[in-house]
Amino acid sequence: MSSMFVKALQPAPLLLPSRRMVLAGAAGLTLAFFIAPRGLRAQAPAPVIAPNAFLRIGEDDTVTVLSKHLEMGQGPYTGLATLVAEELDASWDQMRAEGAPADDSLYANLAFGAQGTGGSTAMANSWTQMRMVGATARAMLVAAAAAEWGVPEGEIAVAEGVISHGDRRSGFGALADRAATMPMPEAPRLKDPSAFRLIGTDRPKLDTVAKTDGTAQFTMDIHREGMLTVLVARPPAFGATLVSFDDAAALAVPGVEMVRRIGAGVAVYARGTYAALKGRRALDVTWDTAEAERRSTAEIFADFSAAAQSGGQTVEEEGDIDAGFAAATQIIEDEIRFPYLAHAPMEPLDAVIEVKDGKAELWYGCQFPTFDRPTAAKALGLPPEDVRINVILAGGSFGRRAQGSAHIAQEIGEIAKAAGRDGAFKMLMTREDDIHGGYYRPLTVHRLRAGIDDAGNITAWTNSIANQSIMTGTPMEAMMQGGVDPTSFEGSNALPYTFGSRRIGWAQMQSPVPVLWWRSVGHTHTAFAVESFLDRVLEAAGKDPLQGRLDLLKPEATRERAVLETVGRMADWQGPLRDGRAYGVAWAKSFGSYVAQIVEVEERDGRPRATRVWCAVDCGIAINPNIIRAQMEGGIGYALSTALYSKVSLGTGGAVEQSNFHDYPMLRIHEMPAVEVEIIRSSVDPTGVGEPGVPPLGPALANAWRALTGQVTSELPFPMQSNV
């Protein structure tokens, strides 16, 4: 999700709890704790007793944190548990985590007031909230111990999951039931950062063992009695509609139970995946493509290019652009093109639903329950309170599961409704379905122009961007002011560089191809356009790539300066060329975090080979440095794969030309460079790490390649042969 979208909905600093409850039960202490962001307080529901809240303490002393954020490999289970454990003074060995069910009233993301995971906000919005959960539970356990032992609360100590007073000792579990009867403190005291013992230290992920030994439950592992597997025959072109179908041959396939029409196409229900696949292949379907996208990628680029050259509507402007170019003695310009991109998570989209006695229960890696629950309910014809979504592990997302359209919830609801009976159904999308299915990173064209005077100063800078809006047609469209979608150009505006004058323009383009945020959203193309073009401008001005950036930074850009200086030191920067290898630098601020990278490149068989990457990151307080490093490394690998290989292209008639990893290749392990990450110490509240590792890699790679070969990269992926 876009950082601009998150910023637009950012609440004021967290207030004291507006709703609190404690529950006693067989599981011991169960604590629900809710802090309403400003602007949502009027809509906050009345107190409701819920069996699942943020924290459960078991009789065996285990502490289970219910994560309001989807765990898809980025680490919220571990991060949220760390925040709770720190203030609870628990032992790390007793910590557990699981996904929280869909419930806006308890589990809203405080960054945007809806239950959802996106915009790299999981830790940032939970920083105070989950620490208060831990501190509150600790205070109530201490109160219970004091009452049990007849001693003052101030004499009781808690450390490593043990509550003590003199020779008395107790685990959490033995006191949990009594703690549930204690008054909840109005304002539990949080630790000073100097007292942290878990926050800021490396901790293994809580879900690693289960994912390693196979006990982790993903949607594919869910089985319900009598469950049918469902695959959907989908349109051959974006915007095509169903005319008719003949299901006789499909129904003749052993195992196929029924065939039904739903909004997305034709659903085939079968006793098993193979039968569903075979039945779908046997369908005879007629489609109407009159309103479909019939243009090829080349034709779309031509239309977008013309719009970018026209300048679009102004979204940022400072100074006199005409005077700035008039003062220039050199003018550099370029057009940079970015293709549609699929997310290609390792686990394609899927979901399980069971309908019984007028109620429905779902299991899947649901990234935005706020959108999905009412959508599924409407498709089923049920009230939302009769629909339960169990949020389970997801095998990657990169933005794919964060659907403003909630199309997976819509489809699984329609599948269950169309069956015409109670039962359980598992909807599957093959990788081909997903790569053919759209919801891509938008195809984008940047048109850049810069003027340089005799002294090497940048006198004027313009960047016109043409692409589709991600927000249009979704619940987020209300955030567009004046018809402007900030996710389309974020990262190209509000730059910390001193330019003589500048103008940023945006042209909103139209196509039936559905688009969606993709890991780092607008920053994935704006950082490349800005930082690779700036490198060329600095070269034309006779400036060093690293020092030239530092010289351009405004005085207040201290965090930008710190990551650039740090990465320069890490890589022992001596310029872009050294010992037959080239070095490129780039940086970006995204999702509140600052990341600078230097890439070492050599030429191998006429292609760039990234051998080393140095990465400096300032993401505020480092909750778990191990996860931060992992996210930077993962972002670098994902971005490198994209820069070298990834594109979704439309051929004649608008058909998608890619289908699976053989023609949408990903980086191989032997191609992954050595990565060194340095986390800058900070006392600022945490910011995002799931996405900020992506944006700088592409431009740093392109800058190094240009230094090595003189070749300018004006289109991604790099023009080269596939690696497979």
N, C-alpha and C positions, 0 to 999 in steps of 0.2 A: 504494500500500500504506500501511496505517496506521502513523503514527509510534508509536502505543502498541504495536503488534505488533513493530515494529523494536526499540523500547526493551526489550521483554520478552526479546528474544533477543540484546541487545547484549553483545558480549564484553568482557573486560577489555582494557586497552591492549595494542596489538599487541606480540608477543614477537619474538625473533629468528627467522629462518627455520628451520622445522622440516624443510624439504625443499628441496634445491637441485640443479640440474642444468645442465650446459652442453652444447650440441650443436654440432658442426661439420658444415657441409654446403655445398652449392652456393650457398645464399643468404647465406653468411657466418655471422656470430654469431647464434645463436638461443638466447635465454635463457629458461629457465623458472624461476619464482620463486614460492614458495608460503609463505604465513604462515598457520598454523592458529589460529583463534580458540579461546580457552579453552572447554572443554566439547566441542570437536570433535576434540581432539588424539587421543583414543583411536580415533576412527573414521578418522583421516587415512590414506590408502592408502600402501602401500609405494612407494618411488621407482619411477617408470615413465618411460621415455624417450618423449617425445611430440614429434612434428615441429612442432607449433604451440604456442608458449608466449606470453609477454607481449611479446616484443621480437624483431624480426628486423632485422639490419643487412645491407643488400645491397652487392654489389660497386660499385654506383653511388653509394654513400654514403647512400642513403635509409634512413630509420629507420621501420619499420612497427610500430606499437603495436597489439596485438590486444586489442580492447576486450571485457572480460567483461560489459559492460553494453550492452543493446540501444540502438541509436541510432534514436530515433523523433522527432527534432527538438529534443530538449532539450540536446544538446551533449556527451555523454560522449566521443565520439571526440576532440573538441578538448580537453576537459578532461583526460582521461587522458594524451593526448600531451603536453600542457603540463607535467604533473607529471614525466614521463619526461625530456622535453627539458631541463627546468630542471636536473636533477641530472646529466644526461649532458653538459651544455654543448653541446648540438646547436644548429645553426641552425634556425630555424623553417621555413625553406624546404625542408629535407630531411625534415620529419616527414610521416608518412602514418598512416592508421588503417584497420582493418577489423574486422569482427565476429569474435569468438572462437567456435569451435564448442562444442557442448554437451559439457562435461567438468567435473563437480563437483570432481574431484581437483585441478584447476588453477585453475578460474575461479569458485570460490565467492565470493559476496558476504560479506565478513567481518562485516557487520552481523547477518546471520542464518544464516550457515553453509550456504547453498544458492545455486546459480547462478541469479541472477534480478535483475531491475531493478525497483525499487519503493521506496516510502517516501522518495523524494528522497534516497537513500543513496549514489548512484553516486560522488560526489566524497568524501563523508564517510568511507566505508569504504575508499576507495582512497588517501587522502591520504598515509599513510606507506608503504603497500605499493608504490605505483607510483613514488614518489620513490626508494625503495630499489632498485627495478628499474633505474632510470636511474643511480643512484650505483654499483651493482654493475657494470653494463656499462661505465661510465666507468673504474672501477678496473681492470677486466680489459683494456681497450684500452690504458690507460697501462702496465700490466705488459707487454703485448705490445710496445709501442713501446720500452720500456726494454730488453727482451731483444733486440729487433731492432737497436737502435742502440748497445747496450752502455753505457748511461748510467743513473744512478740515477733511480728513479721520481719522487723528490721534485723533480727538475729539469725534469720534463715539464709542459707547460701544455696545457690544452684550452680552446678558446673558439670559438664559432660553428661547431662541427662540424669544427674543424681541430686536430690533435694536433701539437705543435711542441716542438722543443728546439734552441735556437740557430737555425741556418739550415735545419734539417731541418723538413719539413712532411709531413703525411700526412692524408688523409681517413680516415673510419672504415672504409670498405670494404676498403682495402688491408691493414688489420691485423685484420680480423674473424676470418679463419680461425685466425690465431695466437692471438688473444684467446680463442677458444673452448677452447684447451688450457691456459689459465692457471687457477691455483687461484682459486676464488671466495672473496672476502673474507668473513670471519665477520660483521663488523659495519661495513658501509660508512658512512663519515661523511656525514651530510646537511648541507646548507647551513643557515647561520643565515638566518632570513628577511630580515635586512638585506642579504644578498648576492643576493636574488632579482632576476633580470632579465627573466624571462618571467611568472612568477606575479605576479598583480596588475596586469598590463598588458592592454590590449585586443588580442585576436588574432582574425582572421577564422576562421570555422569551416572545418575541413578538408574537410567534405563539401559546402560551398556550391557550388563550381564544378561538381562532378558532377551535383548536383541542378538546376543551372541549364542546363547544356548537354545534359542528357538521358542522360548516360552512367551515372548512378547506377542500380543494379539493385534493383528491388523485386520482390515475388513475382509480380506481373503480368508482369514482364519475363522471367521464367524460362520457358524452353521446353526440353523434352526430346523426343527422337525418339519419335514414335508416341504422344505424350501425349494423353490424353482429358481433356476438361473435365467436371467433375461439379458438379451443383447438387442440393440436397436439398429435397424437399417436407417441410415441417415442420408440427407440429400447429397448429391454428387457435387453441388456447387453452392456457395454461400448465398442464401436468399431464395433458393429453390423451394417449392412447396409440393406437398404430396397430392397427386391426382387420384390414383387408384392403386390397388395391389391385388395380386392373385396368390393366395396362401396355400393352394392345394398341394403343391410339391413340398412345401415346408411342413405341412401337417402330416405328410406321409413319412417324414423322417422319424425313425424310432426315438422316443424320448421327448419329442416336441409335444407339448400339452395344448398350447393355444397360441394364437397370433392376434394382436390387437393394435389398433391405430392410437397413437398418442401424439402430443404436440410436436415432439422431436422427430417423428417418423413412424416406423412400424416396429413394434416390439414382439420378439419371439421368446416364448416362455418354454423352458425345457428342463428335464431332469438331468442337469449336468451341463458343463461348459461346451463339451464337444458337440453334443446334440444341438445346443443353441447356435453354435457357429455354423454347423452344417445346415440347420434349418434356415438361418438367415441367408446363407448363400443360395438356397433354393427358392427364395422369394422372387416373384416377378413384380417389380414396382415401376410405376410410371410417375415421373416428376415433371412439374412445370417450372422451367428455368427462365421465364420471361422477365422476372424481376431480380434474377440472380446476378452476382458479380461475374461478368463475362470478360473483363479485361485481364490481360496477362500482367505479370509483374512489371515488365518493361513499359507497358501502357500506363500503369498506375504511377510509376516513377515519373513518367513524362508529365502527367497531370499535376502531380505534387510539386515537381520542379518548377513548373510555370507559376504555381501559386506562391512558392517560396521566393521566386524572383520578383513577384509583385510586391513583396514586403509584408503582406498580412496586416492585421490590426496591431497597433502599438501596445505592448504590455509593459514596457519600461523605456524611458528616454531621459537623457541628461545631457545638457550642453547643446551646442549648435553643430549638428552633424555636417551640414553643408560647409560651414567654415572650417570644421576639422579636416575634412578631406581636401579642401582648398589649400590648407597649410601643409599638406603632405607632399613629400618629394618622391615617395614610393607608395604604391597601392598593391596590397596582396589580397587576392580573393580566391574562393574555392567553393565548390558545392560538395557536400559530404552526404552519402546515402546509406541508409540503414534498412535492412530487410525486415519483414515479419519474422518473429522468432517464437518457436514453441517452447514451453517450459520443460517438457520431457522429464518429469519426475520418475524415479525408478518404479514407484507404484502408480500405475494409471488410475484414473478416477473410478470409484466403485462405491456402493452403498448397499446396506441390507435394511429391509423394513419388514416388520411383522404387524399385521392388523388382526385384532381380535376383540370381539365384543364392543365395537365402537371406539376403540382406542388404538393408537399406533405407537410403536417403538422402533427407533432407528439406531443403527450402529455404523459409524464411518468417521473418517478423519475430517471432521467438520470445522472449517476455519472461521466461518462467520455464522454462528448459531442465530444471531439476531435476525438475519435475513432468511436463513434456511427454515427455521421452525414455523413461522407463519406461512411461508410459501408452501411447504409440505402440507400444512394443515388445510390451506385453501384448496390445494389440488385434491386432497382426500375428502373435502367437505366436512371437516371436523373442526371444532374449536381448538385453538392453540394449546390450551391447558390439557387436552387429551392426546397431545403428541409429545413424546419424550425422545430427545436425541442424546444418545450416549456418545460422547466425543472420545474416540480412541486414537491410537497412534496412527500417524500418516507417514508413508515412505517418501517424503519430500513433497514440495509444493512449488516453491520459488514464485508464488503468487497465483498459481493455477487454481487452488482450492478457495481462494478469497474472492468469490464471485458476487459482484453486485447484482447480477441477474438471478442468482441462486438457482441456476439451471439444473444442477444435480438434484437438489431437493425437489424441484418441480418435476423432473423426470421420474424419480423414484416414487413420488406421490401419485403421479398419473399412472404409473405401472401398476401400483397396488389397487388404485381405483378402477382401472380398466379391467382388471382380472374379474371383477364382479363378485368377489367372495373374500372371506377372511383367508389369511394364509401368510406365508413368509416368502419374500422374493429378494434375490440378490441381483442388482443391476451391475453389469460389468462394461467397461470401455476397454477395448484392446488398445495397444499403443498406436496402431494405425488409426483407430477411431479418434484418439486424442490429437495426434499430429495432423490429421485431416480436419479436425473439428473446429479450428479457430481458437478464439480467446488468446490471441497472440500479442506479443509486444508490438505496438503499432509500427508499421512501415513509416519511415520518417526521412525528410530531406531538410538539411540545414544549408542555408546560403549565407556565407560569411564574407566580410570585407573589412579590411583594416588599412589605415593610413599611417605612414611613418615619416617624421621630418628628418632633417639633416643630422640632428643630434641623437637620433635613434629613439625618440619619444613616440608613443602611440597617440596620434592626434584624433583618431576616430575609429570606432568599432561598431559594426552592425552584424546582427545575426537574425535571419528570418527563418522560421521553422514552419514546416507544413506536415501535419499528421492528423490522424483521427483522435477524437476525444475518448478517453476511457470512461469518464464520468457520465457522458450523455446517455440517457436511456436507463440509468440506474438510480437507486435511491440517493446517490451522492450528487446527482445533477443539481440539487438544491444548493450545493456549495459553490457552483459556478456563478461568479458575479459578472454581470455584463456579458454573459455568454462566453467567458474565458475559463478554460480548464487549466489550472496551474500544473497539473501532472504532465501536461504536454511539453512544457518548456522549463520546468524547475531545474535549477543548476546552470541555466544559461543567463539568468538574471541575478541581481543582488551579488555580483562578483566583488571580491575584496580588492580588485586591482584598480589602480589609478589610470584611467583612460581620459584623453582630452574630452571626448564626447562619446556617447554610445546610444544605440537604439536596438531594442529587442522586439521582434514582431512575431506574430503567430497567425497562421492560416488554418482554420479548422476544415478538414477534408471529410468527405463522405464515402462510405463503402459498406456493402452488406457484410464484409468480413468482420466478425466480432473481435474486439480487442480487449486487453486486460492488463493490469499491472504485471510486471515481470521483474524479477529480482533487481531492485534499485530503481525501478519505474523510469521516470524521465531522466534521471541521472545516468542511466545506462548509455544514452546517446548524447546527452548534452555535455557530459564530462569529456567524452571522446572528441566531440566537435570543438569545444572550447580549448581543451588542453593540447590537442594535436595541431590545431590552427595557430594557437599562441606560440607554440614551439617554432613554427615556420616564420612567424612574425619576428620573434626574438632573433632567429638566425639571420633574417634579412637585415635586422638592425645591428648585427655584429655583437650580440649579447650571448653570454653563457646561459644555457637553458635553466640551470638551477639558480644562479645568482640573478639572472634577469627576472625570474619570478619574484624572488625576495625583494628586489629593488622596486617592483611594481606594487607590492602589498601596501595597503593603507596602514597608518600607524596603529590603528586599533585592531588590526588583524594579527593578534599575538598568538592565537592557537594555530592559525594557518602557518605562521612563521615557524612555530615550534616543530610541527610535523615535517616541514620541508628541511629545516636545519638538521633535525634528528635523522631523517632518512639519508641525507647527504653524508653525515658522519658515519652511519652504519655501512654505507656502500663505499666509503672512502672516495667520494666523488672527486674526479680529476678532469672532468669534461666528458663529452659524449663518445670519445674513441680512446681505446687503450688495448694494446697487445692483440690486435686483430678482432676484438670484440667491441660492441657498441652498447651504450647505456642511455636509456631514456627515462625521463622523470615526468611525473604527473601527480596531481593531488585532486581531492574533491571533498567538499563537505556535504554529507547527506545524512538525514535522519538524526541530526544533531551531533554527529561525530565527524572528526577530521582525520582523513587518511591520506598519506603520501606514499608513493611507491617508486622505486627505481628498478628497472628491468634490465638484466644483462642478456644480450642477444648475440648469437652467432649465425652465420649462414650455413645451412646444411641442405644440399641438393636444391639450391635455389629458393629455399624457403626459410623464414625466420624460425630459429630454435631458441626459445627462452630457456636459459640455463640456470639463472638465479634471479630471485626477486627479494628485495628488501622492502619492508613495510613498517611504517611508523603510524600508530593509531592513538588518537586522543578521544576516548569515549567516556570521559568522566571517571568516577570511581569504578575500578575494575572489580566486579563482584566475584567472578571466577576467571582468572587469567587463562586457565586451560581452555575454557570455552571460547574466549575472545580470540586466542591464537588459532583455534580450530576454525572459527568462522572466517577469519581473515584468510587462512589457507584455503578453505573451501571456496570462498568468494573469488580468490585469485584463480583457482583451477576452473571454476565455472566461467569466469570472464575470459580466460585464455582459450578455453574450448570454443566459446562464442566467437571471439575475434578471428580464430583460425578457420573454423568449420561451419558455423551454424547459420542457416537461413531456411525460411519457408518461402517457396516461390510458387506463383500461379502460372500455369501454362496456357496454351490456347484454350479459350472457352472458360477460363477461370478455375480449372481443376488444380488442386494442390499436387505438386510433383514429388513431395517427400512422404515417407510412410513409416519408417522405423530407423533403427540406428545404422542400418547399412547405407542409407542415403541422407540421414540426419545424424552424422557422426559426432561423437563426443570425444574429448581428450582421453588418450590412453595413459595408463599409469607411467609408462616409460617416458612419456612426454612432459610429465609434471616437473617443473623446475624445483630446485632447492629453495625453500622459503624461510626467511628470517623475519620474525615479528618482534617489534619493541613497543610495549605499551607505555605511554607517557603517564607518569604519576599525576593524579589530579584529586582535588577535593570537591569538584563539581559533581552534582547528581548524575547518575549513569544515563547514557544515551545509547542509541541503537548500535548493534554489531552484526545483525544477520545479513544486512545488505551493503553496508559501506565499504566492504572489501572489494566489491565488484567494479565501481566506476573508474578508478585510476589505472587499472591494469591495461585496458585496451589502448588508451592514448600513450602510455609509457612504452608499450610494445611498438606502436607505430612510430614513435619518436626515435626509438633506438634503431629500428629498421631503416628509417630515412637517413639517420646518421651513418649507418653502415653501407647502404647501397645507393642513396640518393633518391629512392623511390618514395613518392608521396602516396599515402593510403587515403583515398577519398571515397572508398566504398568498403563496407564490411559484408561478409568475411573477407580476409585477405585473398586476393586473386591467386589461387593455387589449387593444386589437385587435392582430392580427398585423401585422408590418411588410411582409408580402408580399401 
